[in-house]
Amino acid sequence: MFIEVDMLCKRFDNQSVLEEISFSVNRGECLGIIGPNGSGKSTLLKLLSGVESATAGKIEVNGKQIEQYPRKDLAKWLAVLQQESLPPIGFTVREVIEMGRFPFQNWLGGEEEADIERLIDSILDKMGLNDLSDRHLENLSGGERQRVALGKTMAQQPKLLMLDEPTTYLDIGHQILLMDRIREWQLEDDLTVISVLHDLNIAALYCDSLLLLHNGRVVAAGSPEDIIRTDLIEEVYGTAPIVMNHPVYGLPQIILQGESIAQRTIPAQRKVEKMEIVQ
Ligand SMILES: Nc1ncnc2c1ncn2[C@@H]1O[C@H](COP(=O)(O)OP(=O)(O)OP(=O)(O)O)[C@@H](O)[C@H]1O
């Protein structure tokens, strides 16, 4: 077992934000953390990445508690892709990606320049950033910046990647591109991935397992088929989507329903009285 979380609790002042969270993640697995706004997803990610410390409970990585790893060691195998984690201004795409190597360098540099060049070139290639490599970050679109941010974490060559809502602000093309690159990287390098995701359809398509949080507690954990169910989603999100199997991949996908939509004037030939719900 690569990561083992046991009875984790987090309180801020007197408010309990996470209660008795337990789960495990295998090496090379992608775990999606889902749940409504304020359910504790980002806080859980901060505890897992060592940014915040837990009030109670423990997190073990490879049999050792996360607090026992020196900061510098953590930075060598754990990368976190956060919203807006890029430097503000004045750096080119290539320079930012090179910054991913910082945890491995001493004050003299300390890495073979040719090796680093080769690594950065391959990342620029993989992320489709070749034509942008000399452009300044501040002149890029949101989707391009997010690709650079992922490139920077790739340069770090971590064993464990954590992502906080990586597809927010991205159009569907860039969402798929980003998730595909992460998935390929996961499979090629046996990378373990833990990602907070809002989009349940993306979560079902790209995650091996899901952890559903509500009010700081784990409501359910399991495969996408176990978790993306109308009853569970309604209990937690307060809206009941239709769940269907993806026609190509067979994975569960949700289709939203809303009261006011039913009241719209919809041509008779397009209306269906009742939809069969696939569970
Ligand atoms: N530093 C803090 N001090 C006090 N309360 C906090 C702090 N950080 C988070 N919280 C509270 O903890 C709860 C969970 O927040 P968190 O950001 O983890 O939720 P989330 O599931 O990631 O939400 P969202 O989907 O809206 O981003 C919220 O009620 C939030 O106000």
The ligand as a MOL file (V3000), in Angstrom:
LIG
                    3D

  0  0  0     0  0            999 V3000
M  V30 BEGIN CTAB
M  V30 COUNTS 31 33 0 0 0
M  V30 BEGIN ATOM
M  V30 1 N -7.7340 28.1490 7.1400 0
M  V30 2 C -9.0160 27.9590 7.4290 0
M  V30 3 N -9.5750 28.4880 8.5460 0
M  V30 4 C -10.8720 28.2800 8.8500 0
M  V30 5 N -11.7060 27.5370 8.1040 0
M  V30 6 C -11.2340 26.9860 6.9750 0
M  V30 7 C -9.8630 27.1630 6.5680 0
M  V30 8 N -9.6740 26.4820 5.4130 0
M  V30 9 C -10.8600 25.9340 5.0980 0
M  V30 10 N -11.7990 26.2300 6.0260 0
M  V30 11 C -13.2050 25.7960 6.0340 0
M  V30 12 O -13.2090 24.3950 5.8660 0
M  V30 13 C -14.3410 24.0030 5.0900 0
M  V30 14 C -13.8740 23.1350 3.9420 0
M  V30 15 O -13.1260 23.9410 3.0350 0
M  V30 16 P -12.3890 23.3440 1.7850 0
M  V30 17 O -11.7720 24.4710 1.0450 0
M  V30 18 O -11.5200 22.2290 2.2090 0
M  V30 19 O -13.6200 22.7590 0.9710 0
M  V30 20 P -13.7090 22.2850 -0.5470 0
M  V30 21 O -14.4940 21.0050 -0.5410 0
M  V30 22 O -12.3720 22.2490 -1.1720 0
M  V30 23 O -14.6000 23.4470 -1.1610 0
M  V30 24 P -14.7210 24.0290 -2.6570 0
M  V30 25 O -15.2780 22.9340 -3.5080 0
M  V30 26 O -15.7170 25.1380 -2.4940 0
M  V30 27 O -13.3820 24.5020 -3.0930 0
M  V30 28 C -15.0510 25.2790 4.6650 0
M  V30 29 O -16.1470 25.4860 5.4920 0
M  V30 30 C -14.0000 26.3490 4.8660 0
M  V30 31 O -14.5830 27.5760 5.1810 0
M  V30 END ATOM
M  V30 BEGIN BOND
M  V30 1 1 1 2
M  V30 2 1 2 3
M  V30 3 2 2 7
M  V30 4 2 3 4
M  V30 5 1 4 5
M  V30 6 2 5 6
M  V30 7 1 6 7
M  V30 8 1 6 10
M  V30 9 1 7 8
M  V30 10 2 8 9
M  V30 11 1 9 10
M  V30 12 1 10 11
M  V30 13 1 11 12
M  V30 14 1 11 30
M  V30 15 1 12 13
M  V30 16 1 13 14
M  V30 17 1 13 28
M  V30 18 1 14 15
M  V30 19 1 15 16
M  V30 20 2 16 17
M  V30 21 1 16 18
M  V30 22 1 16 19
M  V30 23 1 19 20
M  V30 24 2 20 21
M  V30 25 1 20 22
M  V30 26 1 20 23
M  V30 27 1 23 24
M  V30 28 2 24 25
M  V30 29 1 24 26
M  V30 30 1 24 27
M  V30 31 1 28 29
M  V30 32 1 28 30
M  V30 33 1 30 31
M  V30 END BOND
M  V30 END CTAB
M  END
